[in-house]
Amino acid sequence: MSAPDFLDPTDTFIHRHLGPTEADLREMLATAGVPSLQALSDAVVPVDIRLRRELNVPRHRGEQTVLQELRSIAGENRVH
């Protein structure tokens, strides 16, 4: 059983990044002359460099958790 969403960290990028609004997206797609983000990707990303599988992206972690992990890793550095 997974934890409820309200227990997820609130300092993740996705919570802090607003991104484009629906109106922004519509305007961008209209300006580019394409009906969707998929059509835009199809138009600009060459077929031979496209990833043909889903990304294996790990579960998100909060900024403080990542900073703590980076500090721990940096703490292992030794000046020689």
PyMOL Python script that loads the backbone (N, CA, C, O; Angstrom):
from pymol import cmd

cmd.read_pdbstr("""\
ATOM      1  N   MET A   1       0.844  -1.173   0.000  1.00  0.00           N
ATOM      2  CA  MET A   1       0.000   0.000   0.000  1.00  0.00           C
ATOM      3  C   MET A   1       0.893   1.240   0.000  1.00  0.00           C
ATOM      4  O   MET A   1       1.811   1.346   0.813  1.00  0.00           O
ATOM      5  N   SER A   2       0.628   2.165  -0.898  1.00  0.00           N
ATOM      6  CA  SER A   2       1.463   3.363  -0.982  1.00  0.00           C
ATOM      7  C   SER A   2       0.938   4.448  -0.043  1.00  0.00           C
ATOM      8  O   SER A   2      -0.228   4.460   0.351  1.00  0.00           O
ATOM      9  N   ALA A   3       1.848   5.355   0.294  1.00  0.00           N
ATOM     10  CA  ALA A   3       1.491   6.468   1.178  1.00  0.00           C
ATOM     11  C   ALA A   3       0.579   7.445   0.441  1.00  0.00           C
ATOM     12  O   ALA A   3       0.697   7.596  -0.775  1.00  0.00           O
ATOM     13  N   PRO A   4      -0.316   8.102   1.149  1.00  0.00           N
ATOM     14  CA  PRO A   4      -1.182   9.099   0.501  1.00  0.00           C
ATOM     15  C   PRO A   4      -0.366  10.267  -0.049  1.00  0.00           C
ATOM     16  O   PRO A   4       0.698  10.595   0.478  1.00  0.00           O
ATOM     17  N   ASP A   5      -0.875  10.893  -1.114  1.00  0.00           N
ATOM     18  CA  ASP A   5      -0.176  12.006  -1.760  1.00  0.00           C
ATOM     19  C   ASP A   5       0.151  13.143  -0.801  1.00  0.00           C
ATOM     20  O   ASP A   5       1.175  13.807  -0.964  1.00  0.00           O
ATOM     21  N   PHE A   6      -0.699  13.382   0.195  1.00  0.00           N
ATOM     22  CA  PHE A   6      -0.450  14.516   1.086  1.00  0.00           C
ATOM     23  C   PHE A   6       0.789  14.309   1.944  1.00  0.00           C
ATOM     24  O   PHE A   6       1.235  15.239   2.617  1.00  0.00           O
ATOM     25  N   LEU A   7       1.349  13.108   1.932  1.00  0.00           N
ATOM     26  CA  LEU A   7       2.588  12.859   2.667  1.00  0.00           C
ATOM     27  C   LEU A   7       3.829  13.062   1.799  1.00  0.00           C
ATOM     28  O   LEU A   7       4.950  13.006   2.305  1.00  0.00           O
ATOM     29  N   ASP A   8       3.641  13.298   0.494  1.00  0.00           N
ATOM     30  CA  ASP A   8       4.770  13.556  -0.387  1.00  0.00           C
ATOM     31  C   ASP A   8       5.457  14.862   0.014  1.00  0.00           C
ATOM     32  O   ASP A   8       4.810  15.764   0.547  1.00  0.00           O
ATOM     33  N   PRO A   9       6.768  14.966  -0.239  1.00  0.00           N
ATOM     34  CA  PRO A   9       7.463  16.220   0.080  1.00  0.00           C
ATOM     35  C   PRO A   9       6.867  17.376  -0.718  1.00  0.00           C
ATOM     36  O   PRO A   9       6.473  17.207  -1.872  1.00  0.00           O
ATOM     37  N   THR A  10       6.805  18.534  -0.102  1.00  0.00           N
ATOM     38  CA  THR A  10       6.242  19.706  -0.782  1.00  0.00           C
ATOM     39  C   THR A  10       7.322  20.618  -1.347  1.00  0.00           C
ATOM     40  O   THR A  10       7.010  21.660  -1.924  1.00  0.00           O
ATOM     41  N   ASP A  11       8.581  20.241  -1.189  1.00  0.00           N
ATOM     42  CA  ASP A  11       9.662  21.086  -1.694  1.00  0.00           C
ATOM     43  C   ASP A  11      10.276  20.503  -2.962  1.00  0.00           C
ATOM     44  O   ASP A  11      11.452  20.734  -3.243  1.00  0.00           O
ATOM     45  N   THR A  12       9.496  19.757  -3.721  1.00  0.00           N
ATOM     46  CA  THR A  12       9.982  19.198  -4.974  1.00  0.00           C
ATOM     47  C   THR A  12       9.809  20.207  -6.089  1.00  0.00           C
ATOM     48  O   THR A  12       9.022  21.148  -5.979  1.00  0.00           O
ATOM     49  N   PHE A  13      10.555  20.002  -7.166  1.00  0.00           N
ATOM     50  CA  PHE A  13      10.498  20.909  -8.306  1.00  0.00           C
ATOM     51  C   PHE A  13       9.074  21.031  -8.837  1.00  0.00           C
ATOM     52  O   PHE A  13       8.615  22.134  -9.133  1.00  0.00           O
ATOM     53  N   ILE A  14       8.384  19.924  -8.957  1.00  0.00           N
ATOM     54  CA  ILE A  14       7.054  19.936  -9.560  1.00  0.00           C
ATOM     55  C   ILE A  14       6.089  20.818  -8.762  1.00  0.00           C
ATOM     56  O   ILE A  14       5.201  21.442  -9.342  1.00  0.00           O
ATOM     57  N   HIS A  15       6.253  20.873  -7.459  1.00  0.00           N
ATOM     58  CA  HIS A  15       5.381  21.719  -6.638  1.00  0.00           C
ATOM     59  C   HIS A  15       5.738  23.204  -6.776  1.00  0.00           C
ATOM     60  O   HIS A  15       4.895  24.076  -6.567  1.00  0.00           O
ATOM     61  N   ARG A  16       6.994  23.477  -7.128  1.00  0.00           N
ATOM     62  CA  ARG A  16       7.442  24.868  -7.213  1.00  0.00           C
ATOM     63  C   ARG A  16       7.403  25.409  -8.628  1.00  0.00           C
ATOM     64  O   ARG A  16       7.453  26.623  -8.826  1.00  0.00           O
ATOM     65  N   HIS A  17       7.315  24.529  -9.619  1.00  0.00           N
ATOM     66  CA  HIS A  17       7.349  24.952 -11.005  1.00  0.00           C
ATOM     67  C   HIS A  17       5.928  25.103 -11.528  1.00  0.00           C
ATOM     68  O   HIS A  17       5.175  24.131 -11.580  1.00  0.00           O
ATOM     69  N   LEU A  18       5.571  26.294 -11.909  1.00  0.00           N
ATOM     70  CA  LEU A  18       4.215  26.546 -12.377  1.00  0.00           C
ATOM     71  C   LEU A  18       4.029  26.096 -13.820  1.00  0.00           C
ATOM     72  O   LEU A  18       2.968  25.581 -14.173  1.00  0.00           O
ATOM     73  N   GLY A  19       5.026  26.281 -14.643  1.00  0.00           N
ATOM     74  CA  GLY A  19       4.922  25.880 -16.035  1.00  0.00           C
ATOM     75  C   GLY A  19       3.943  26.751 -16.799  1.00  0.00           C
ATOM     76  O   GLY A  19       3.384  27.702 -16.253  1.00  0.00           O
ATOM     77  N   PRO A  20       3.738  26.419 -18.072  1.00  0.00           N
ATOM     78  CA  PRO A  20       2.837  27.225 -18.897  1.00  0.00           C
ATOM     79  C   PRO A  20       1.379  26.969 -18.535  1.00  0.00           C
ATOM     80  O   PRO A  20       1.018  25.873 -18.106  1.00  0.00           O
ATOM     81  N   THR A  21       0.561  27.972 -18.710  1.00  0.00           N
ATOM     82  CA  THR A  21      -0.875  27.799 -18.511  1.00  0.00           C
ATOM     83  C   THR A  21      -1.458  27.149 -19.764  1.00  0.00           C
ATOM     84  O   THR A  21      -0.778  27.041 -20.785  1.00  0.00           O
ATOM     85  N   GLU A  22      -2.702  26.722 -19.687  1.00  0.00           N
ATOM     86  CA  GLU A  22      -3.366  26.156 -20.867  1.00  0.00           C
ATOM     87  C   GLU A  22      -3.399  27.186 -21.988  1.00  0.00           C
ATOM     88  O   GLU A  22      -3.208  26.842 -23.154  1.00  0.00           O
ATOM     89  N   ALA A  23      -3.642  28.452 -21.640  1.00  0.00           N
ATOM     90  CA  ALA A  23      -3.667  29.524 -22.650  1.00  0.00           C
ATOM     91  C   ALA A  23      -2.281  29.686 -23.287  1.00  0.00           C
ATOM     92  O   ALA A  23      -2.170  29.874 -24.499  1.00  0.00           O
ATOM     93  N   ASP A  24      -1.230  29.611 -22.468  1.00  0.00           N
ATOM     94  CA  ASP A  24       0.137  29.699 -22.989  1.00  0.00           C
ATOM     95  C   ASP A  24       0.402  28.568 -23.981  1.00  0.00           C
ATOM     96  O   ASP A  24       0.965  28.788 -25.053  1.00  0.00           O
ATOM     97  N   LEU A  25      -0.009  27.360 -23.612  1.00  0.00           N
ATOM     98  CA  LEU A  25       0.192  26.207 -24.481  1.00  0.00           C
ATOM     99  C   LEU A  25      -0.545  26.373 -25.806  1.00  0.00           C
ATOM    100  O   LEU A  25       0.026  26.138 -26.871  1.00  0.00           O
ATOM    101  N   ARG A  26      -1.809  26.776 -25.738  1.00  0.00           N
ATOM    102  CA  ARG A  26      -2.588  26.981 -26.966  1.00  0.00           C
ATOM    103  C   ARG A  26      -1.924  28.010 -27.874  1.00  0.00           C
ATOM    104  O   ARG A  26      -1.828  27.812 -29.085  1.00  0.00           O
ATOM    105  N   GLU A  27      -1.466  29.115 -27.277  1.00  0.00           N
ATOM    106  CA  GLU A  27      -0.814  30.168 -28.061  1.00  0.00           C
ATOM    107  C   GLU A  27       0.487  29.656 -28.691  1.00  0.00           C
ATOM    108  O   GLU A  27       0.759  29.920 -29.862  1.00  0.00           O
ATOM    109  N   MET A  28       1.276  28.933 -27.920  1.00  0.00           N
ATOM    110  CA  MET A  28       2.532  28.401 -28.432  1.00  0.00           C
ATOM    111  C   MET A  28       2.277  27.441 -29.595  1.00  0.00           C
ATOM    112  O   MET A  28       2.935  27.524 -30.631  1.00  0.00           O
ATOM    113  N   LEU A  29       1.313  26.526 -29.414  1.00  0.00           N
ATOM    114  CA  LEU A  29       1.011  25.558 -30.465  1.00  0.00           C
ATOM    115  C   LEU A  29       0.464  26.242 -31.710  1.00  0.00           C
ATOM    116  O   LEU A  29       0.804  25.859 -32.830  1.00  0.00           O
ATOM    117  N   ALA A  30      -0.387  27.260 -31.520  1.00  0.00           N
ATOM    118  CA  ALA A  30      -0.931  28.004 -32.659  1.00  0.00           C
ATOM    119  C   ALA A  30       0.190  28.728 -33.404  1.00  0.00           C
ATOM    120  O   ALA A  30       0.221  28.735 -34.635  1.00  0.00           O
ATOM    121  N   THR A  31       1.108  29.335 -32.654  1.00  0.00           N
ATOM    122  CA  THR A  31       2.235  30.041 -33.267  1.00  0.00           C
ATOM    123  C   THR A  31       3.114  29.081 -34.062  1.00  0.00           C
ATOM    124  O   THR A  31       3.606  29.416 -35.140  1.00  0.00           O
ATOM    125  N   ALA A  32       3.305  27.873 -33.507  1.00  0.00           N
ATOM    126  CA  ALA A  32       4.119  26.872 -34.188  1.00  0.00           C
ATOM    127  C   ALA A  32       3.341  26.176 -35.307  1.00  0.00           C
ATOM    128  O   ALA A  32       3.931  25.491 -36.143  1.00  0.00           O
ATOM    129  N   GLY A  33       2.025  26.351 -35.323  1.00  0.00           N
ATOM    130  CA  GLY A  33       1.203  25.755 -36.373  1.00  0.00           C
ATOM    131  C   GLY A  33       1.010  24.260 -36.235  1.00  0.00           C
ATOM    132  O   GLY A  33       0.893  23.542 -37.229  1.00  0.00           O
ATOM    133  N   VAL A  34       0.977  23.792 -34.982  1.00  0.00           N
ATOM    134  CA  VAL A  34       0.764  22.360 -34.716  1.00  0.00           C
ATOM    135  C   VAL A  34      -0.397  22.188 -33.738  1.00  0.00           C
ATOM    136  O   VAL A  34      -0.672  23.082 -32.938  1.00  0.00           O
ATOM    137  N   PRO A  35      -1.079  21.039 -33.801  1.00  0.00           N
ATOM    138  CA  PRO A  35      -2.257  20.856 -32.954  1.00  0.00           C
ATOM    139  C   PRO A  35      -1.973  20.372 -31.530  1.00  0.00           C
ATOM    140  O   PRO A  35      -2.842  20.475 -30.664  1.00  0.00           O
ATOM    141  N   SER A  36      -0.761  19.843 -31.273  1.00  0.00           N
ATOM    142  CA  SER A  36      -0.491  19.276 -29.954  1.00  0.00           C
ATOM    143  C   SER A  36       1.008  19.274 -29.660  1.00  0.00           C
ATOM    144  O   SER A  36       1.830  19.482 -30.553  1.00  0.00           O
ATOM    145  N   LEU A  37       1.349  19.034 -28.390  1.00  0.00           N
ATOM    146  CA  LEU A  37       2.763  18.915 -28.020  1.00  0.00           C
ATOM    147  C   LEU A  37       3.393  17.702 -28.692  1.00  0.00           C
ATOM    148  O   LEU A  37       4.562  17.737 -29.077  1.00  0.00           O
ATOM    149  N   GLN A  38       2.614  16.625 -28.834  1.00  0.00           N
ATOM    150  CA  GLN A  38       3.133  15.438 -29.517  1.00  0.00           C
ATOM    151  C   GLN A  38       3.467  15.775 -30.965  1.00  0.00           C
ATOM    152  O   GLN A  38       4.513  15.369 -31.470  1.00  0.00           O
ATOM    153  N   ALA A  39       2.586  16.515 -31.635  1.00  0.00           N
ATOM    154  CA  ALA A  39       2.840  16.907 -33.023  1.00  0.00           C
ATOM    155  C   ALA A  39       4.067  17.808 -33.103  1.00  0.00           C
ATOM    156  O   ALA A  39       4.849  17.702 -34.049  1.00  0.00           O
ATOM    157  N   LEU A  40       4.245  18.687 -32.133  1.00  0.00           N
ATOM    158  CA  LEU A  40       5.430  19.549 -32.102  1.00  0.00           C
ATOM    159  C   LEU A  40       6.690  18.703 -31.948  1.00  0.00           C
ATOM    160  O   LEU A  40       7.673  18.910 -32.661  1.00  0.00           O
ATOM    161  N   SER A  41       6.661  17.752 -31.019  1.00  0.00           N
ATOM    162  CA  SER A  41       7.812  16.859 -30.834  1.00  0.00           C
ATOM    163  C   SER A  41       8.099  16.071 -32.101  1.00  0.00           C
ATOM    164  O   SER A  41       9.253  15.939 -32.510  1.00  0.00           O
ATOM    165  N   ASP A  42       7.040  15.545 -32.725  1.00  0.00           N
ATOM    166  CA  ASP A  42       7.220  14.786 -33.964  1.00  0.00           C
ATOM    167  C   ASP A  42       7.855  15.648 -35.053  1.00  0.00           C
ATOM    168  O   ASP A  42       8.633  15.153 -35.869  1.00  0.00           O
ATOM    169  N   ALA A  43       7.523  16.937 -35.062  1.00  0.00           N
ATOM    170  CA  ALA A  43       8.029  17.835 -36.099  1.00  0.00           C
ATOM    171  C   ALA A  43       9.485  18.238 -35.881  1.00  0.00           C
ATOM    172  O   ALA A  43      10.191  18.529 -36.846  1.00  0.00           O
ATOM    173  N   VAL A  44       9.942  18.259 -34.635  1.00  0.00           N
ATOM    174  CA  VAL A  44      11.281  18.808 -34.373  1.00  0.00           C
ATOM    175  C   VAL A  44      12.317  17.801 -33.884  1.00  0.00           C
ATOM    176  O   VAL A  44      13.514  18.081 -33.952  1.00  0.00           O
ATOM    177  N   VAL A  45      11.894  16.644 -33.395  1.00  0.00           N
ATOM    178  CA  VAL A  45      12.857  15.658 -32.893  1.00  0.00           C
ATOM    179  C   VAL A  45      13.034  14.564 -33.943  1.00  0.00           C
ATOM    180  O   VAL A  45      12.084  13.844 -34.251  1.00  0.00           O
ATOM    181  N   PRO A  46      14.235  14.433 -34.492  1.00  0.00           N
ATOM    182  CA  PRO A  46      14.458  13.409 -35.505  1.00  0.00           C
ATOM    183  C   PRO A  46      14.138  12.001 -34.978  1.00  0.00           C
ATOM    184  O   PRO A  46      14.437  11.671 -33.831  1.00  0.00           O
ATOM    185  N   VAL A  47      13.533  11.194 -35.828  1.00  0.00           N
ATOM    186  CA  VAL A  47      13.104   9.845 -35.448  1.00  0.00           C
ATOM    187  C   VAL A  47      14.271   9.012 -34.909  1.00  0.00           C
ATOM    188  O   VAL A  47      14.104   8.261 -33.948  1.00  0.00           O
ATOM    189  N   ASP A  48      15.442   9.141 -35.520  1.00  0.00           N
ATOM    190  CA  ASP A  48      16.561   8.290 -35.130  1.00  0.00           C
ATOM    191  C   ASP A  48      17.166   8.624 -33.770  1.00  0.00           C
ATOM    192  O   ASP A  48      18.006   7.870 -33.278  1.00  0.00           O
ATOM    193  N   ILE A  49      16.764   9.728 -33.151  1.00  0.00           N
ATOM    194  CA  ILE A  49      17.285  10.012 -31.799  1.00  0.00           C
ATOM    195  C   ILE A  49      16.195   9.950 -30.730  1.00  0.00           C
ATOM    196  O   ILE A  49      16.462  10.236 -29.563  1.00  0.00           O
ATOM    197  N   ARG A  50      14.983   9.585 -31.109  1.00  0.00           N
ATOM    198  CA  ARG A  50      13.891   9.477 -30.129  1.00  0.00           C
ATOM    199  C   ARG A  50      14.052   8.225 -29.282  1.00  0.00           C
ATOM    200  O   ARG A  50      14.467   7.174 -29.770  1.00  0.00           O
ATOM    201  N   LEU A  51      13.719   8.356 -28.025  1.00  0.00           N
ATOM    202  CA  LEU A  51      13.714   7.210 -27.117  1.00  0.00           C
ATOM    203  C   LEU A  51      12.443   6.425 -27.390  1.00  0.00           C
ATOM    204  O   LEU A  51      11.355   7.000 -27.421  1.00  0.00           O
ATOM    205  N   ARG A  52      12.565   5.129 -27.586  1.00  0.00           N
ATOM    206  CA  ARG A  52      11.410   4.318 -27.969  1.00  0.00           C
ATOM    207  C   ARG A  52      10.790   3.575 -26.797  1.00  0.00           C
ATOM    208  O   ARG A  52      10.062   2.600 -26.986  1.00  0.00           O
ATOM    209  N   ARG A  53      11.075   4.028 -25.607  1.00  0.00           N
ATOM    210  CA  ARG A  53      10.502   3.418 -24.401  1.00  0.00           C
ATOM    211  C   ARG A  53      10.216   4.520 -23.390  1.00  0.00           C
ATOM    212  O   ARG A  53      10.688   5.647 -23.539  1.00  0.00           O
ATOM    213  N   GLU A  54       9.456   4.194 -22.383  1.00  0.00           N
ATOM    214  CA  GLU A  54       9.179   5.148 -21.320  1.00  0.00           C
ATOM    215  C   GLU A  54      10.448   5.392 -20.504  1.00  0.00           C
ATOM    216  O   GLU A  54      11.270   4.491 -20.336  1.00  0.00           O
ATOM    217  N   LEU A  55      10.599   6.611 -20.004  1.00  0.00           N
ATOM    218  CA  LEU A  55      11.726   6.914 -19.123  1.00  0.00           C
ATOM    219  C   LEU A  55      11.546   6.194 -17.793  1.00  0.00           C
ATOM    220  O   LEU A  55      10.428   6.083 -17.290  1.00  0.00           O
ATOM    221  N   ASN A  56      12.622   5.713 -17.233  1.00  0.00           N
ATOM    222  CA  ASN A  56      12.592   5.102 -15.918  1.00  0.00           C
ATOM    223  C   ASN A  56      13.037   6.169 -14.915  1.00  0.00           C
ATOM    224  O   ASN A  56      14.198   6.204 -14.508  1.00  0.00           O
ATOM    225  N   VAL A  57      12.110   7.030 -14.525  1.00  0.00           N
ATOM    226  CA  VAL A  57      12.413   8.141 -13.642  1.00  0.00           C
ATOM    227  C   VAL A  57      12.070   7.727 -12.212  1.00  0.00           C
ATOM    228  O   VAL A  57      10.941   7.319 -11.942  1.00  0.00           O
ATOM    229  N   PRO A  58      13.034   7.827 -11.294  1.00  0.00           N
ATOM    230  CA  PRO A  58      12.754   7.429  -9.912  1.00  0.00           C
ATOM    231  C   PRO A  58      11.748   8.365  -9.252  1.00  0.00           C
ATOM    232  O   PRO A  58      11.535   9.491  -9.701  1.00  0.00           O
ATOM    233  N   ARG A  59      11.144   7.879  -8.192  1.00  0.00           N
ATOM    234  CA  ARG A  59      10.174   8.673  -7.436  1.00  0.00           C
ATOM    235  C   ARG A  59      10.845   9.975  -7.005  1.00  0.00           C
ATOM    236  O   ARG A  59      12.027   9.995  -6.662  1.00  0.00           O
ATOM    237  N   HIS A  60      10.076  11.057  -7.029  1.00  0.00           N
ATOM    238  CA  HIS A  60      10.646  12.360  -6.693  1.00  0.00           C
ATOM    239  C   HIS A  60      11.034  12.427  -5.211  1.00  0.00           C
ATOM    240  O   HIS A  60      10.450  11.772  -4.348  1.00  0.00           O
ATOM    241  N   ARG A  61      12.037  13.245  -4.975  1.00  0.00           N
ATOM    242  CA  ARG A  61      12.484  13.499  -3.607  1.00  0.00           C
ATOM    243  C   ARG A  61      12.445  14.995  -3.386  1.00  0.00           C
ATOM    244  O   ARG A  61      12.552  15.765  -4.340  1.00  0.00           O
ATOM    245  N   GLY A  62      12.297  15.408  -2.170  1.00  0.00           N
ATOM    246  CA  GLY A  62      12.263  16.818  -1.847  1.00  0.00           C
ATOM    247  C   GLY A  62      13.642  17.451  -1.936  1.00  0.00           C
ATOM    248  O   GLY A  62      14.664  16.771  -1.850  1.00  0.00           O
ATOM    249  N   GLU A  63      13.648  18.751  -2.109  1.00  0.00           N
ATOM    250  CA  GLU A  63      14.906  19.489  -2.229  1.00  0.00           C
ATOM    251  C   GLU A  63      15.790  19.290  -1.004  1.00  0.00           C
ATOM    252  O   GLU A  63      16.995  19.078  -1.139  1.00  0.00           O
ATOM    253  N   GLN A  64      15.213  19.354   0.166  1.00  0.00           N
ATOM    254  CA  GLN A  64      16.001  19.206   1.392  1.00  0.00           C
ATOM    255  C   GLN A  64      16.626  17.821   1.486  1.00  0.00           C
ATOM    256  O   GLN A  64      17.760  17.682   1.945  1.00  0.00           O
ATOM    257  N   THR A  65      15.894  16.797   1.056  1.00  0.00           N
ATOM    258  CA  THR A  65      16.424  15.435   1.061  1.00  0.00           C
ATOM    259  C   THR A  65      17.618  15.321   0.120  1.00  0.00           C
ATOM    260  O   THR A  65      18.639  14.732   0.474  1.00  0.00           O
ATOM    261  N   VAL A  66      17.491  15.881  -1.071  1.00  0.00           N
ATOM    262  CA  VAL A  66      18.573  15.833  -2.056  1.00  0.00           C
ATOM    263  C   VAL A  66      19.779  16.628  -1.557  1.00  0.00           C
ATOM    264  O   VAL A  66      20.915  16.171  -1.690  1.00  0.00           O
ATOM    265  N   LEU A  67      19.548  17.802  -0.988  1.00  0.00           N
ATOM    266  CA  LEU A  67      20.662  18.603  -0.453  1.00  0.00           C
ATOM    267  C   LEU A  67      21.394  17.854   0.656  1.00  0.00           C
ATOM    268  O   LEU A  67      22.622  17.892   0.728  1.00  0.00           O
ATOM    269  N   GLN A  68      20.649  17.178   1.512  1.00  0.00           N
ATOM    270  CA  GLN A  68      21.269  16.406   2.587  1.00  0.00           C
ATOM    271  C   GLN A  68      22.119  15.276   2.005  1.00  0.00           C
ATOM    272  O   GLN A  68      23.222  15.009   2.483  1.00  0.00           O
ATOM    273  N   GLU A  69      21.597  14.617   0.973  1.00  0.00           N
ATOM    274  CA  GLU A  69      22.357  13.548   0.332  1.00  0.00           C
ATOM    275  C   GLU A  69      23.626  14.092  -0.329  1.00  0.00           C
ATOM    276  O   GLU A  69      24.689  13.479  -0.231  1.00  0.00           O
ATOM    277  N   LEU A  70      23.517  15.237  -1.000  1.00  0.00           N
ATOM    278  CA  LEU A  70      24.687  15.850  -1.635  1.00  0.00           C
ATOM    279  C   LEU A  70      25.727  16.269  -0.598  1.00  0.00           C
ATOM    280  O   LEU A  70      26.926  16.107  -0.824  1.00  0.00           O
ATOM    281  N   ARG A  71      25.276  16.805   0.535  1.00  0.00           N
ATOM    282  CA  ARG A  71      26.222  17.175   1.599  1.00  0.00           C
ATOM    283  C   ARG A  71      26.957  15.943   2.127  1.00  0.00           C
ATOM    284  O   ARG A  71      28.153  15.990   2.416  1.00  0.00           O
ATOM    285  N   SER A  72      26.220  14.846   2.244  1.00  0.00           N
ATOM    286  CA  SER A  72      26.825  13.604   2.717  1.00  0.00           C
ATOM    287  C   SER A  72      27.881  13.113   1.729  1.00  0.00           C
ATOM    288  O   SER A  72      28.972  12.707   2.130  1.00  0.00           O
ATOM    289  N   ILE A  73      27.559  13.149   0.452  1.00  0.00           N
ATOM    290  CA  ILE A  73      28.509  12.738  -0.579  1.00  0.00           C
ATOM    291  C   ILE A  73      29.720  13.671  -0.579  1.00  0.00           C
ATOM    292  O   ILE A  73      30.859  13.208  -0.642  1.00  0.00           O
ATOM    293  N   ALA A  74      29.480  14.982  -0.509  1.00  0.00           N
ATOM    294  CA  ALA A  74      30.566  15.962  -0.505  1.00  0.00           C
ATOM    295  C   ALA A  74      31.447  15.784   0.734  1.00  0.00           C
ATOM    296  O   ALA A  74      32.651  16.033   0.683  1.00  0.00           O
ATOM    297  N   GLY A  75      30.842  15.353   1.845  1.00  0.00           N
ATOM    298  CA  GLY A  75      31.592  15.143   3.071  1.00  0.00           C
ATOM    299  C   GLY A  75      32.605  14.028   2.961  1.00  0.00           C
ATOM    300  O   GLY A  75      33.520  13.943   3.780  1.00  0.00           O
ATOM    301  N   GLU A  76      32.461  13.163   1.958  1.00  0.00           N
ATOM    302  CA  GLU A  76      33.407  12.081   1.757  1.00  0.00           C
ATOM    303  C   GLU A  76      34.646  12.518   0.982  1.00  0.00           C
ATOM    304  O   GLU A  76      35.617  11.768   0.882  1.00  0.00           O
ATOM    305  N   ASN A  77      34.611  13.731   0.434  1.00  0.00           N
ATOM    306  CA  ASN A  77      35.768  14.262  -0.318  1.00  0.00           C
ATOM    307  C   ASN A  77      36.954  14.450   0.627  1.00  0.00           C
ATOM    308  O   ASN A  77      36.797  14.878   1.770  1.00  0.00           O
ATOM    309  N   ARG A  78      38.123  14.126   0.129  1.00  0.00           N
ATOM    310  CA  ARG A  78      39.352  14.304   0.906  1.00  0.00           C
ATOM    311  C   ARG A  78      40.327  15.115   0.060  1.00  0.00           C
ATOM    312  O   ARG A  78      40.518  14.830  -1.122  1.00  0.00           O
ATOM    313  N   VAL A  79      40.937  16.121   0.665  1.00  0.00           N
ATOM    314  CA  VAL A  79      41.948  16.924  -0.022  1.00  0.00           C
ATOM    315  C   VAL A  79      43.286  16.220   0.141  1.00  0.00           C
ATOM    316  O   VAL A  79      43.707  15.918   1.258  1.00  0.00           O
ATOM    317  N   HIS A  80      43.946  15.962  -0.970  1.00  0.00           N
ATOM    318  CA  HIS A  80      45.254  15.276  -0.934  1.00  0.00           C
ATOM    319  C   HIS A  80      46.306  16.161  -1.513  1.00  0.00           C
ATOM    320  O   HIS A  80      47.473  15.774  -1.576  1.00  0.00           O
TER     321      HIS A  80
END
""", "prot")
cmd.dss("prot")
cmd.show_as("cartoon", "prot")
cmd.util.cbc("prot")
cmd.orient("prot")
